[in-house]
Structures are given as C-alpha cells and as structure tokens.
Amino acid sequence: MAQTPTISEAEWIVMEVVWRKSPITALEVVQELSAQKQWQDQTIRTMLRRLIRKKALSYRADGKIYYYSPAVSREQCVRGESRSFLSRVFGGAAQPLLVQLMQETRLTSAEIAELKRILRDKEKK
C-alpha cells in the first residue's frame, strides 16, 4: 500500500475544497479560497503544485485548463494524520489519547453509547 502523503495545515484546506468539489479547476479553487482566506492566487496555485508533487492530487489538462481531483481520500489522510499524531504526542499508545479526549470533551449520551459499542466490538476481536 502506498504511503499517505503528509500535508500541511494550509494544504489540508486546499484538499478540503478539492474533496468537496472535484474535479475542480485552479481558478475555482482560487475563487473559493481567496474569498475565504484572503490568500493570493499564486499562493493557492503553489499549494496545488505541491499537492501534485506529494501525490495528494492528480490533474487532467483540457487545453489550458487543469482539472484537479484527489489522488487520496479524505479518510486515508485522516488515518495518516491520526497515526502521526498518536506516534508524536502519545508515543503510539492509544489509551492516554482516549483518556485525554474523554476528560476534555463534552459528549452526548448518544456519543457515549456509540463509544461503548465500539469498545465492546473491539473487545470481541
């Protein structure tokens, strides 16, 4: 399995647009993000090129217009980022992360029930 590319926080924002609206042109990405983030056209186009080099995006050319599509799913990137975070911050141990989240996060009864169900399923495996 190919390694999931590591993307920066700013690149993640660009990827969110592409995940939502692909295939999408560079101009469409620029229009959405320049209004949202006040980023310059060239900054956004540079991030698109970086994401292609990292193999997070693919593109097809139609004349002078480039259409961008994700080369990796959002889920793949979330898994990669989660593993990286878990490794960096918690030494790869899930239990301290889960304890931290449970102590610092408000959860509804439905969310607690879902977490209990997931833990029961994990315990059976």
BANU-284586 format. One record per residue (C-alpha): residue in one letter; x, y, z. Coordinates in steps of 0.25 Angstrom, whole numbers. Layout:
<recs>
 residu    c1    c2    c3
      A     X     Y     Z
...
</recs>
This chain:
<recs>
 residu    c1    c2    c3
      M     0     0     0
      A     5    14    -4
      Q     9    23     8
      T    -1    34    10
      P     5    48     7
      T     8    57    19
      I     1    70    16
      S     2    84    24
      E   -10    91    30
      A   -11   100    19
      E   -11    89     8
      W   -21    82    16
      I   -31    94    14
      V   -28    93    -1
      M   -31    78    -1
      E   -44    80     6
      V   -48    89    -6
      V   -44    78   -15
      W   -50    67    -8
      R   -63    74    -8
      K   -64    79   -22
      S   -55    70   -31
      P   -52    71   -42
      I   -49    86   -40
      T   -41    96   -47
      A   -30   104   -41
      L   -38   117   -44
      E   -50   111   -36
      V   -40   107   -24
      V   -34   121   -24
      Q   -48   128   -25
      E   -53   120   -13
      L   -41   121    -4
      S   -37   135    -7
      A   -50   140    -2
      Q   -50   130    10
      K   -35   132    14
      Q   -30   145     7
      W   -19   136     0
      Q   -13   141   -12
      D   -15   134   -25
      Q    -1   130   -26
      T     0   124   -12
      I   -12   115   -15
      R    -6   111   -29
      T     7   108   -22
      M     0    99   -12
      L    -7    91   -23
      R     6    89   -30
      R    12    84   -16
      L     0    74   -14
      I     2    69   -28
      R    17    66   -25
      K    13    60   -12
      K     3    51   -20
      A    -9    56   -12
      L   -15    62   -24
      S   -16    58   -39
      Y   -20    66   -51
      R   -24    65   -65
      A   -22    76   -75
      D   -33    81   -85
      G   -25    91   -93
      K   -20   102   -84
      I   -30    98   -73
      Y   -25    88   -62
      Y   -36    80   -54
      Y   -31    75   -40
      S   -36    63   -33
      P   -32    56   -20
      A   -22    45   -22
      V   -24    40    -8
      S   -37    40     0
      R   -40    49    12
      E   -41    36    20
      Q   -27    32    16
      C   -22    46    20
      V   -29    45    34
      R   -24    32    37
      G    -9    36    33
      E   -10    49    41
      S   -16    41    53
      R    -5    31    53
      S     5    42    52
      F    -1    50    64
      L    -2    37    72
      S    12    34    70
      R    18    48    72
      V     9    52    84
      F     6    39    91
      G    17    30    87
      G     8    22    79
      A    -1    18    91
      A   -16    20    89
      Q   -20    19   103
      P   -14    32   108
      L   -20    39    96
      L   -34    33    99
      V   -33    37   113
      Q   -29    51   110
      L   -41    53   100
      M   -51    47   110
      Q   -47    56   121
      E   -46    69   112
      T   -58    67   103
      R   -73    68   105
      L   -81    56    99
      T   -95    54    98
      S  -102    41   103
      A  -103    36    88
      E   -88    38    86
      I   -85    31    99
      A   -93    19    95
      E   -86    19    81
      L   -73    19    88
      K   -77     8    97
      R   -82     0    85
      I   -68     2    78
      L   -61    -3    91
      R   -70   -15    92
      D   -67   -19    78
      K   -52   -16    79
      E   -52   -25    92
      K   -59   -37    84
      K   -48   -36    73
</recs>
